[in-house]
Amino acid sequence: MQNAPEELWADELQDAVTPPPQPWGFWATLGWFALAAVLYLGMQIVLAFAAVASILVGIPLVGGHAEDLPTNGLVLAATTFIGNAATLSFLLLPSFIRRCRIRDWFALRPLRARQTVIALAIAAVFIVASDLTTHLLGKPLVPEFMVNAWKTAGFLPLLLAALIVAAPVFEEMAFRGFLFQGIARLRWGGIPAIIVTAALWAGMHMQYDWYGVGTLFIFGLLLGSVRLWTGSVTLPILMHATVNVVASVETFVVVDGMK
C-alpha cells in the first residue's frame, strides 16, 4: 500500500507524456468521407424508392404523386433525419476505432461569448447581403423548391426540425468537422480546407439553381473561415442554424401570402 501513491504518480506522468490519439490524416479522412458520401446517397435512393413504391401499391407513405417526391417536404424531412443519422454514425466510427474523443475529432468546443457575437454578426451580414443581392437580381427570395417543400410538409414541425436542427448539426459535423479536420492536417491546409469543404457542401445542394448553389458556396467559405478562426465546429453549427431559421421565416411569409 505504501507504493500506491508512487504508482498513481507514475500513471499520471505516463498520461502526460503520451500524446492522445489523433484523428486520421488527409488520405484516410478523404477515403472514409467518400464512403460516407456513398452511404448517404444510397440512403436517399432507398428512401425515395420506398416512397415511390408505397404510392404505386396504393398505400402512400406521403401525399402527392411519384413525380412530386423530389420537392415533397415530408420526404425531405424523413430523408434528412434517417439519412443523416446513418451517415453521421458512420463518420463517428473512426473515433471509436482510434479511441480518440469525439469532441477532439470533430472539433466540438464550448461557445465563447465574444466569438459567438462576432459569428452571429457575420451570419446577419450574410443574410442581409444575400437577400439584397437576390432582390436586385430579380430572383425570388424563397426558391420554388422550398415553397413546394413547405406546402407538402405534412407535419410542419418535423420539417422545421430537419432544417433548423438536423441539417446544420449533421452537415457541419461532416464537412467543417470531420472533413475539415483531415484536410487542415496538411501543411498550409487551412485555406484549402475552407475552399474544398465549401465547394463540396454547396455541390450537394443540387435542388437549387446555379445562383442558389453559388450563394451556399459563399456561405460555406464564411463557415469554414469561422471554423479555422475558432478551431471549433460549434459556431458554424450555430451560424448555419441561424440562417436556416431566417430562411424558414421567409418561406412562411411567402407561402402565407399565397393563400
Helices and strands as residue ranges (DSSP letters): H 4-17, H 26-56, G 66-71, H 73-97, H 102-105, H 113-136, H 144-151, H 156-161, I 162-166, H 167-171, I 172-179, H 180-184, H 190-203, H 210-230, H 234-257
